[in-house]
Amino acid sequence: MSAITVKLRFFASLREKLGEGSTLTLPAGSTVADARDALIARGALQAEALARARAVRAAVNQQMATEAVVLAEGDELAFFPPV
């Protein structure tokens, strides 16, 4: 199975905890939910900041996105708290 790399960005309180962003490599066909779960699985700060119990919004390429959105190579995935 091929892989994709997405650019991660964090905003507001998530940026304070996790930094501006980085990259994440996932299997092709991964969704926003898969990316969030992969970050949670890293443990520590990511697990706390992106925990499923927390209200976190996502945007793909600067468009609001549900967790079902399928990611593509080079997409920008941003996470931020509700405003």
C-alpha positions as CSV (number, residue, x, y, z in Angstrom):
1,M,0.0,0.0,0.0
2,S,1.3,3.4,-0.9
3,A,1.7,6.3,1.6
4,I,0.9,10.0,1.6
5,T,2.5,12.8,3.5
6,V,0.3,15.7,4.8
7,K,1.4,19.0,6.3
8,L,0.1,19.5,9.8
9,R,-0.8,22.9,11.3
10,F,-2.0,23.7,14.7
11,F,-3.8,26.9,15.8
12,A,-4.7,28.7,19.0
13,S,-4.3,26.7,22.2
14,L,-3.2,23.6,20.2
15,R,-0.3,25.6,18.7
16,E,0.7,26.6,22.2
17,K,0.9,22.9,23.2
18,L,2.1,21.2,20.0
19,G,3.9,23.9,18.0
20,E,3.1,25.3,14.6
21,G,3.1,21.9,12.9
22,S,5.0,19.2,11.1
23,T,4.4,16.5,8.6
24,L,2.6,13.2,9.0
25,T,2.9,10.1,6.8
26,L,-0.2,7.9,6.5
27,P,-1.4,5.0,4.3
28,A,-3.1,6.2,1.1
29,G,-6.8,6.5,1.6
30,S,-6.5,7.8,5.2
31,T,-9.1,10.2,6.6
32,V,-8.9,13.2,8.9
33,A,-10.0,10.8,11.7
34,D,-7.1,8.4,10.8
35,A,-4.7,11.3,11.0
36,R,-6.0,12.4,14.4
37,D,-5.8,8.8,15.7
38,A,-2.2,8.5,14.5
39,L,-1.3,11.7,16.4
40,I,-3.1,10.5,19.5
41,A,-1.2,7.2,19.3
42,R,2.1,9.1,19.6
43,G,1.1,9.8,23.2
44,A,2.2,12.6,25.5
45,L,1.2,16.1,24.4
46,Q,-0.6,15.0,21.2
47,A,-2.7,12.4,23.0
48,E,-3.8,15.0,25.5
49,A,-4.4,17.9,23.1
50,L,-6.2,15.9,20.4
51,A,-8.0,13.4,22.7
52,R,-11.4,12.2,21.4
53,A,-13.1,13.8,24.4
54,R,-11.9,17.2,23.3
55,A,-13.8,19.3,20.8
56,V,-11.3,19.8,18.0
57,R,-12.1,21.1,14.5
58,A,-10.2,20.3,11.3
59,A,-9.6,22.0,8.0
60,V,-8.1,20.5,4.9
61,N,-6.5,22.9,2.5
62,Q,-8.1,25.8,4.5
63,Q,-11.6,24.4,4.1
64,M,-13.6,23.1,7.1
65,A,-13.6,19.3,7.0
66,T,-15.3,16.4,8.8
67,E,-13.3,13.5,10.1
68,A,-14.5,11.4,7.1
69,V,-12.6,13.5,4.5
70,V,-10.0,11.5,2.7
71,L,-6.6,13.0,2.6
72,A,-4.3,13.3,-0.5
73,E,-0.6,13.7,-0.9
74,G,0.5,17.2,0.1
75,D,-2.7,18.2,1.7
76,E,-2.5,20.7,4.6
77,L,-4.4,19.4,7.6
78,A,-5.1,22.0,10.3
79,F,-6.5,21.3,13.8
80,F,-7.9,24.0,16.0
81,P,-10.2,24.4,19.0
82,P,-13.8,25.6,18.4
83,V,-14.1,29.3,18.3
